[in-house]
Amino acid sequence: MTRTRTAIVVGGGIAGPVAALALRRAGIEATVHESHSTTADGIGGALSVAPNGRAALGLVGLDRVGVPMNAIVLQNHKGRAITELRQPMQFTWRADLHRRLYDLALHQGVPVHHGHELVDVRDSGTGIRAVFADGTTSEEADVLIGADGLRSTVRRLIDPRAPQPRYSGLLGFGARVDGAGPPPTGDRMYMAFGRCAFFGYQTFDDGTGVWFANLPHPYATWQQVRQTPNEEWLRRLGEAFAGDTVPALDLLRRTPPEALVTAGPMEDLPHVPHWHRGRMVLVGDSAHATSPSSGQGASLAAESAVELARALRDLPHSQAFAAYERARRARVERVIAQAARTNSGKAAGAVGRVFRDALLSLFARLATPEKMAWQYDHRIHWDTAVAT
Ligand SMILES: Cc1cc2nc3c(=O)[nH]c(=O)nc-3n(C[C@H](O)[C@H](O)[C@H](O)COP(=O)(O)OP(=O)(O)OC[C@H]3O[C@@H](n4cnc5c(N)ncnc54)[C@H](O)[C@@H]3O)c2cc1C
């Protein structure tokens, strides 16, 4: 068997460092190449890590992540609880998760190069190199892993006809606030289907809090969203929640414009036909981006990164890529489809709201921990050999 000894990991977000750490555990040397010139400290909003994601992160040495979020209370626009979903989730900031993984990678001796934007690859037949925007190239490696996110360049190099991200019709916003106002919600996150937009918040004993909002809006890129001043977005969000009986207005008022995080358009990739070609393979959002409504983006990225490393440990790269895809595709596409259905409920009109509330009550009765076990109880058996 031709063993994989070296890997180029393109992208130093979430999936990239996890892949590099897992490869290292599998005895494969990995080097991370990230296009940004610095780490993403302070950039991005909140995200949740599900028990399945936590278990995957644990396999690469990251034990504690964020703060507990053990229940999600779903409300209608009048603040009436429609249902409560209990799962031991963790709430964290994307920047914090990224920084912890980055530090762990450096600590374990993974080389991370910044300012390396991959634009092309060179395959010599016996190995592959990354070509960067400044004309330089990486050292040759056995495989190249595209952990380069939703707008992946590696995905396009694998398949020039690969699909583009699909817009959900919602823009994402959020903020961390001090002196949060509403009483502490403890380990509960409240989420409200407002008349015009969707709102979620959690407040803590120390007086801090966090909120996020999904606002129906025609498509706009992140850069276009940023061209509108934060004061104006806060005003529009205030308008959207004006008729609702949820603490959105209170939390918006307590948000200084500079604290507003604009996450941009909420997008997904329901089906990427080709995850690998030759020595290249995709992992994380580049292969299976789910909209943030799933609460599973970072968790699935971590799972896939670990599964890929496990397959490369046990099989030659072409068989490993196929085994990895077989292990992952159905699961990730199921989560993505479920999140897309949630998005349509967030932008429901007056009639749609009645159906949605009824459906949510029904969903809550069906979404018992046993029924949701396929999603949250998934565990990777690292020590079990991967078969062809
Ligand atoms: C700055 C940022 C903020 C985010 N904020 C949130 C958030 O608030 N809430 C949420 O749910 N999700 C957020 N996400 C997405 C979330 O991190 C992912 O959905 C999930 O964690 C999967 O991670 P990933 O590593 O596959 O992709 P990403 O986290 O998107 O990481 C991809 C990385 O690849 C790099 N990259 C892209 N193209 C190239 C290239 N050609 N060459 C080299 N490097 C490249 C990017 O700079 C990035 O660091 C954010 C992503 C980014 C990049």
The ligand as an SDF file (V2000), in Angstrom:
LIG
                    3D

 53 58  0  0  0  0  0  0  0  0999 V2000
  -14.2690   35.0410    8.9620 C   0  0  0  0  0  0  0  0  0  0  0  0
  -15.3470   33.9980    9.1370 C   0  0  0  0  0  0  0  0  0  0  0  0
  -16.3840   34.2330   10.0600 C   0  0  0  0  0  0  0  0  0  0  0  0
  -17.3920   33.2760   10.2320 C   0  0  0  0  0  0  0  0  0  0  0  0
  -18.4000   33.5480   11.1330 N   0  0  0  0  0  0  0  0  0  0  0  0
  -19.3730   32.6270   11.3400 C   0  0  0  0  0  0  0  0  0  0  0  0
  -20.4190   32.8830   12.2620 C   0  0  0  0  0  0  0  0  0  0  0  0
  -20.4790   33.9300   12.8540 O   0  0  0  0  0  0  0  0  0  0  0  0
  -21.3810   31.9200   12.4710 N   0  0  0  0  0  0  0  0  0  0  0  0
  -21.3340   30.7150   11.7930 C   0  0  0  0  0  0  0  0  0  0  0  0
  -22.2000   29.8600   12.0090 O   0  0  0  0  0  0  0  0  0  0  0  0
  -20.3560   30.4640   10.9020 N   0  0  0  0  0  0  0  0  0  0  0  0
  -19.3900   31.3890   10.6470 C   0  0  0  0  0  0  0  0  0  0  0  0
  -18.4040   31.1300    9.7210 N   0  0  0  0  0  0  0  0  0  0  0  0
  -18.4550   29.8560    8.9920 C   0  0  0  0  0  0  0  0  0  0  0  0
  -18.0170   28.6940    9.8700 C   0  0  0  0  0  0  0  0  0  0  0  0
  -16.7300   28.8850   10.3680 O   0  0  0  0  0  0  0  0  0  0  0  0
  -18.0830   27.4670    8.9930 C   0  0  0  0  0  0  0  0  0  0  0  0
  -19.4280   27.2870    8.5750 O   0  0  0  0  0  0  0  0  0  0  0  0
  -17.7390   26.1450    9.6580 C   0  0  0  0  0  0  0  0  0  0  0  0
  -17.1020   26.3060   10.8690 O   0  0  0  0  0  0  0  0  0  0  0  0
  -16.9010   25.2760    8.7150 C   0  0  0  0  0  0  0  0  0  0  0  0
  -15.5860   25.7810    8.6880 O   0  0  0  0  0  0  0  0  0  0  0  0
  -14.5910   25.6640    7.4650 P   0  0  0  0  0  0  0  0  0  0  0  0
  -13.2450   25.6520    8.0580 O   0  0  0  0  0  0  0  0  0  0  0  0
  -15.0040   24.5930    6.5390 O   0  0  0  0  0  0  0  0  0  0  0  0
  -14.8060   27.0290    6.6580 O   0  0  0  0  0  0  0  0  0  0  0  0
  -14.4000   28.5000    7.1070 P   0  0  0  0  0  0  0  0  0  0  0  0
  -14.5770   28.6740    8.5530 O   0  0  0  0  0  0  0  0  0  0  0  0
  -15.1250   29.4060    6.1860 O   0  0  0  0  0  0  0  0  0  0  0  0
  -12.8210   28.5860    6.8080 O   0  0  0  0  0  0  0  0  0  0  0  0
  -12.2740   28.5980    5.5120 C   0  0  0  0  0  0  0  0  0  0  0  0
  -10.9050   29.2260    5.5820 C   0  0  0  0  0  0  0  0  0  0  0  0
  -10.2790   29.1010    4.3040 O   0  0  0  0  0  0  0  0  0  0  0  0
   -9.6500   30.3250    3.9630 C   0  0  0  0  0  0  0  0  0  0  0  0
   -9.5600   30.3880    2.5050 N   0  0  0  0  0  0  0  0  0  0  0  0
  -10.5710   30.5990    1.6150 C   0  0  0  0  0  0  0  0  0  0  0  0
  -10.1120   30.5560    0.3570 N   0  0  0  0  0  0  0  0  0  0  0  0
   -8.7780   30.3140    0.4370 C   0  0  0  0  0  0  0  0  0  0  0  0
   -7.7520   30.1480   -0.5430 C   0  0  0  0  0  0  0  0  0  0  0  0
   -8.0040   30.2390   -1.8550 N   0  0  0  0  0  0  0  0  0  0  0  0
   -6.4810   29.9060   -0.1180 N   0  0  0  0  0  0  0  0  0  0  0  0
   -6.1980   29.7940    1.2090 C   0  0  0  0  0  0  0  0  0  0  0  0
   -7.1450   29.9440    2.1660 N   0  0  0  0  0  0  0  0  0  0  0  0
   -8.4260   30.1920    1.7920 C   0  0  0  0  0  0  0  0  0  0  0  0
  -10.5650   31.3650    4.5960 C   0  0  0  0  0  0  0  0  0  0  0  0
   -9.8990   32.6040    4.7640 O   0  0  0  0  0  0  0  0  0  0  0  0
  -10.9350   30.7080    5.9070 C   0  0  0  0  0  0  0  0  0  0  0  0
  -10.0130   30.9870    6.9190 O   0  0  0  0  0  0  0  0  0  0  0  0
  -17.3990   32.0620    9.4770 C   0  0  0  0  0  0  0  0  0  0  0  0
  -16.3610   31.8450    8.5440 C   0  0  0  0  0  0  0  0  0  0  0  0
  -15.3400   32.7830    8.3740 C   0  0  0  0  0  0  0  0  0  0  0  0
  -14.2420   32.5370    7.3520 C   0  0  0  0  0  0  0  0  0  0  0  0
  1  2  1  0
  2  3  1  0
  2 52  2  0
  3  4  2  0
  4  5  1  0
  4 50  1  0
  5  6  2  0
  6  7  1  0
  6 13  1  0
  7  8  2  0
  7  9  1  0
  9 10  1  0
 10 11  2  0
 10 12  1  0
 12 13  2  0
 13 14  1  0
 14 15  1  0
 14 50  1  0
 15 16  1  0
 16 17  1  0
 16 18  1  0
 18 19  1  0
 18 20  1  0
 20 21  1  0
 20 22  1  0
 22 23  1  0
 23 24  1  0
 24 25  2  0
 24 26  1  0
 24 27  1  0
 27 28  1  0
 28 29  2  0
 28 30  1  0
 28 31  1  0
 31 32  1  0
 32 33  1  0
 33 34  1  0
 33 48  1  0
 34 35  1  0
 35 36  1  0
 35 46  1  0
 36 37  1  0
 36 45  1  0
 37 38  2  0
 38 39  1  0
 39 40  1  0
 39 45  2  0
 40 41  1  0
 40 42  2  0
 42 43  1  0
 43 44  2  0
 44 45  1  0
 46 47  1  0
 46 48  1  0
 48 49  1  0
 50 51  2  0
 51 52  1  0
 52 53  1  0
M  END
$$$$
